[in-house]
Amino acid sequence: MAILRLAKWDEKVRQVVFKSFNTISRTTSIHYQNIINYFENRSTNALAEF
């Protein structure tokens, strides 16, 4: 479900006339799998050390 929602969001962003949203869309496309991974598993590629 997360993949579908992100894809729909990306498509809407690509249809917006504002060029600044194109940057957001490209960034999302580059990091697509990491974004999906976060929402499915609540995990990131960052290490947290306390």
C-alpha positions as CSV (number, residue, x, y, z in Angstrom):
1,M,0.0,0.0,0.0
2,A,2.9,2.4,0.8
3,I,4.3,1.9,-2.7
4,L,1.0,2.8,-4.3
5,R,0.4,5.9,-2.2
6,L,3.9,7.2,-2.8
7,A,3.5,6.6,-6.6
8,K,0.2,8.5,-6.6
9,W,1.8,11.3,-4.7
10,D,4.7,11.4,-7.1
11,E,2.4,11.6,-10.1
12,K,0.4,14.5,-8.6
13,V,3.7,16.4,-7.8
14,R,4.9,15.9,-11.4
15,Q,1.7,17.5,-12.7
16,V,2.1,20.6,-10.6
17,V,3.3,23.6,-12.5
18,F,5.8,24.8,-9.8
19,K,9.3,23.9,-10.7
20,S,10.4,23.5,-7.1
21,F,8.2,20.5,-6.8
22,N,10.3,18.8,-9.6
23,T,13.2,18.8,-7.3
24,I,11.2,17.1,-4.6
25,S,10.0,14.6,-7.1
26,R,13.5,13.8,-8.3
27,T,14.7,13.4,-4.7
28,T,11.8,11.1,-3.9
29,S,12.6,9.0,-7.0
30,I,16.2,8.6,-6.0
31,H,15.4,7.5,-2.5
32,Y,12.2,5.6,-3.3
33,Q,13.2,2.3,-1.8
34,N,14.5,3.8,1.4
35,I,11.3,5.8,1.9
36,I,9.2,2.7,1.4
37,N,11.4,0.7,3.7
38,Y,10.9,3.3,6.4
39,F,7.1,3.1,6.2
40,E,7.0,-0.7,5.9
41,N,9.6,-1.5,8.6
42,R,10.1,1.7,10.5
43,S,13.8,1.4,9.8
44,T,16.4,3.6,8.2
45,N,19.9,3.3,7.0
46,A,21.1,5.6,9.8
47,L,22.9,4.3,12.9
48,A,21.8,5.9,16.2
49,E,24.3,5.7,19.0
50,F,23.6,7.1,22.4
